[in-house]
Amino acid sequence: MEIHSIGYHHAHDSSFAIDRPDGCGQSWLFLLFHTPVTVRVGGKNVQVSAGCCMIYSAGTPQYYAACEEHYMDDWFHFTVEPMDTVLFRELDIPLNTPLQLSDAAECSALVRTMNYEHHNSKLYHVDIVELYMKILFIQISRQVHAPRLRATQKASVKHDQLVALRWRIFHQIESVGSVSELAAELSMSVSSLQHSYKALFGENITHDIVLSRVEKAKILLASTDLPLRLIAEQSGYHNEFHMMRQFKERTGMTASEYRAFCK
């Protein structure tokens, strides 16, 4: 990639408009809008806010115009070699469409540095401009895709929390409260927890909790002489009556019958 012309913080009045039906020939165009602007996308004029940018590929029709009393932008025309298009694909930067940036000032600062380097004749200034241009496009990709990345990271955290919760259910059942208490721990609604758990593990969370509590009670009944009250407590129940009811439903035997059977 190589820049041919560049401008930083160029200002115009309300009559400013650019209309290039055939684009800029073989040149690409980068624009960073510092004021609201009207652009033509897909044959329709739309107004976009300050802090948006556009990257026009070669031969793409260009129309952008002031829509308020003042207009200001950063811009540069540049050529792209076939191998350079790989960068845009890898960065997943949409072309020929307005892109809302989360920190336009940071991108504008890069254009300012590029503008300075382009207009001096110091050693390697062309190479430095190209490097800054690549940094700019990387920064744009990061800013454009940040919401999606945050969503992905949030989903990853949620996944890890659910995996950790299931481990607790089957290894530390005495520390596991009710579904509503677990939902509160994870800052989720009960329905969201139930749905997410089922989607990830293919089993209802209540089923896993009851299964684990009954299995823990079975181990304690078979291997200790603890009273039912303590067995219920160590199995995560609030009282032995709740344990005895679920135990009978799951095993077909009372807790006492099961203990006698194991002796």
C-alpha positions in Angstrom: 0.0 0.0 0.0 1.2 3.5 -0.8 -0.4 6.9 -0.1 -0.5 9.4 -2.9 -2.2 12.4 -1.1 -3.4 13.0 2.4 -5.2 15.6 4.4 -5.7 16.1 8.1 -8.6 18.1 9.7 -9.6 19.6 6.4 -12.6 22.0 6.9 -15.3 23.1 4.5 -18.6 25.0 4.6 -22.1 23.7 4.2 -21.9 23.6 0.4 -19.2 21.0 0.4 -20.0 17.9 -1.6 -17.9 15.2 -3.4 -19.6 13.2 -6.2 -17.5 10.7 -8.1 -19.7 8.2 -9.9 -16.7 6.2 -11.0 -14.7 6.5 -7.8 -11.0 7.5 -8.0 -9.9 5.1 -10.7 -7.4 2.7 -9.3 -7.0 4.6 -6.1 -8.7 3.7 -2.8 -9.9 6.4 -0.4 -10.0 6.6 3.3 -12.3 9.1 5.1 -12.6 9.9 8.8 -15.5 12.2 9.5 -15.3 14.7 12.3 -18.7 16.2 11.7 -22.0 14.6 10.7 -22.1 13.9 6.9 -24.4 12.6 4.2 -23.1 9.6 2.3 -24.6 7.5 -0.5 -24.7 3.8 0.2 -26.4 1.4 -2.1 -27.9 4.3 -4.1 -29.5 5.8 -1.0 -28.3 8.9 0.9 -27.9 8.3 4.6 -26.7 10.6 7.3 -23.9 9.3 9.5 -22.5 10.8 12.7 -19.1 12.2 13.5 -16.6 9.6 14.4 -17.4 7.3 11.5 -15.0 6.3 8.8 -15.2 4.8 5.3 -12.8 3.0 3.1 -13.7 3.2 -0.6 -12.2 0.5 -2.8 -11.0 1.3 -6.3 -13.7 2.1 -8.8 -16.5 2.4 -6.2 -18.8 5.4 -6.6 -18.2 8.1 -4.0 -20.7 10.6 -2.7 -20.3 12.5 0.6 -21.5 15.9 1.5 -21.8 18.3 4.4 -25.2 18.2 6.2 -24.5 20.9 8.7 -23.0 24.4 8.7 -19.4 23.0 8.9 -17.7 19.9 7.6 -14.4 18.4 8.6 -12.6 15.2 7.8 -9.2 13.4 7.6 -8.5 11.6 4.3 -6.0 9.9 2.1 -5.9 8.4 -1.3 -3.8 5.2 -1.6 -3.1 2.3 -3.9 -3.5 -1.3 -2.9 -1.6 -4.3 -4.3 -3.3 -7.6 -4.7 -1.4 -9.0 -1.7 -2.6 -6.1 0.4 -6.3 -7.0 0.1 -5.5 -10.0 2.3 -5.0 -7.6 5.2 -8.6 -6.3 4.8 -9.9 -9.8 4.7 -7.9 -10.9 7.8 -9.0 -7.8 9.7 -12.6 -8.3 8.5 -13.0 -4.6 7.7 -16.2 -3.9 5.7 -15.5 -1.7 2.7 -17.6 1.0 1.0 -19.8 1.4 4.1 -19.8 3.7 7.1 -18.0 2.3 10.1 -18.7 3.7 13.6 -15.5 4.0 15.6 -15.3 3.7 19.4 -12.3 6.1 19.6 -12.1 8.3 16.4 -9.5 10.5 18.1 -7.0 7.7 18.3 -7.4 7.0 14.6 -7.2 10.7 13.8 -3.9 10.9 15.7 -2.5 8.2 13.4 -3.6 10.1 10.3 -1.9 13.2 11.7 1.4 11.3 12.1 1.0 9.8 8.6 0.4 13.3 7.2 3.6 14.6 8.8 5.7 11.7 7.5 4.1 11.9 4.0 5.1 15.6 3.6 8.7 15.3 4.7 11.7 13.7 3.0 13.3 12.0 5.8 14.9 8.6 5.3 12.3 5.7 5.2 9.3 8.1 5.4 7.4 6.1 2.8 7.9 2.9 4.7 6.9 4.6 8.0 3.7 5.9 6.4 2.8 2.4 5.2 3.4 0.9 8.7 1.3 3.6 10.3 -1.4 2.9 7.7 -1.5 -0.8 8.6 -1.6 0.2 12.3 -4.6 2.4 11.5 -6.5 -0.4 9.8 -5.7 -2.8 12.7 -7.0 -0.1 15.1 -10.2 0.3 13.0 -10.8 -3.4 13.0 -10.4 -3.6 16.8 -12.7 -0.7 17.3 -15.4 -1.9 14.9 -15.4 -5.4 16.2 -15.0 -4.6 19.9 -18.7 -5.1 20.7 -18.7 -8.5 19.1 -15.5 -9.4 21.0 -16.9 -8.3 24.3 -20.0 -10.4 23.6 -17.7 -13.4 22.8 -15.7 -12.8 25.9 -18.8 -12.5 28.0 -20.1 -15.8 26.5 -16.7 -17.4 27.4 -16.9 -16.2 31.0 -20.5 -17.5 31.2 -19.4 -20.9 29.9 -16.6 -21.1 32.4 -19.0 -20.2 35.2 -21.4 -22.9 34.2 -18.7 -25.5 33.9 -17.4 -24.6 37.4 -21.0 -24.7 38.7 -21.5 -28.2 37.4 -18.3 -29.4 39.0 -19.5 -28.0 42.3 -22.9 -29.8 41.9 -21.2 -33.2 41.4 -18.2 -32.7 43.8 -19.2 -30.2 46.4 -23.0 -30.6 46.6 -23.1 -29.5 50.2 -22.1 -26.0 49.0 -24.8 -25.8 46.4 -28.0 -23.9 47.3 -31.3 -23.6 45.5 -31.5 -22.8 41.8 -32.6 -19.2 42.7 -29.5 -18.9 45.0 -27.2 -20.2 42.3 -28.7 -17.7 39.7 -28.1 -14.9 42.1 -24.5 -16.0 42.6 -24.0 -15.8 38.8 -26.0 -12.6 38.4 -28.4 -14.4 36.1 -32.2 -14.8 36.2 -33.5 -18.3 37.2 -34.9 -18.8 33.7 -31.6 -17.8 32.0 -29.6 -20.1 34.3 -31.9 -23.0 33.6 -31.9 -22.4 29.8 -28.1 -21.9 29.6 -27.4 -25.0 31.7 -29.7 -27.1 29.7 -28.2 -25.8 26.4 -24.6 -26.5 27.5 -25.0 -29.8 29.3 -28.2 -31.3 27.8 -29.6 -31.8 31.3 -31.9 -29.9 33.6 -30.0 -28.2 36.5 -32.6 -29.4 39.0 -32.2 -32.9 37.9 -28.4 -32.8 38.4 -28.7 -31.2 41.8 -31.2 -33.9 43.0 -29.1 -36.7 41.5 -26.0 -35.5 43.2 -27.6 -35.0 46.5 -29.2 -38.4 46.5 -25.8 -40.0 45.4 -24.0 -38.2 48.2 -26.7 -39.4 50.7 -26.3 -43.0 49.4 -22.5 -42.9 50.0 -22.9 -41.5 53.6 -25.7 -44.0 54.4 -23.6 -46.9 53.2 -20.3 -45.9 54.8 -21.1 -44.0 58.0 -23.4 -44.3 61.0 -24.3 -40.5 60.9 -27.8 -39.7 61.8 -30.1 -38.7 58.9 -30.1 -35.0 60.0 -26.3 -34.8 59.4 -26.4 -36.9 56.2 -29.1 -34.5 54.9 -26.9 -31.5 55.9 -23.8 -32.9 54.2 -25.8 -33.7 51.1 -27.0 -30.1 50.7 -30.5 -30.5 52.1 -32.1 -28.0 54.5 -33.6 -30.9 56.6 -33.9 -34.7 56.6 -37.5 -34.7 55.6 -36.7 -33.2 52.2 -33.9 -35.7 51.8 -36.0 -38.7 52.7 -38.8 -37.6 50.2 -36.4 -37.2 47.3 -34.4 -40.3 48.3 -37.5 -42.4 48.1 -38.6 -40.9 44.8 -35.2 -41.6 43.2 -34.3 -45.0 44.7 -37.7 -46.6 45.6 -36.3 -47.2 49.1 -36.4 -45.1 52.3 -33.0 -43.9 53.6 -33.3 -46.4 56.5 -34.1 -49.3 54.2 -31.1 -48.4 52.0 -28.7 -48.3 55.0 -30.0 -51.7 56.2 -29.6 -53.1 52.6 -25.9 -51.9 52.5 -25.0 -53.4 55.9 
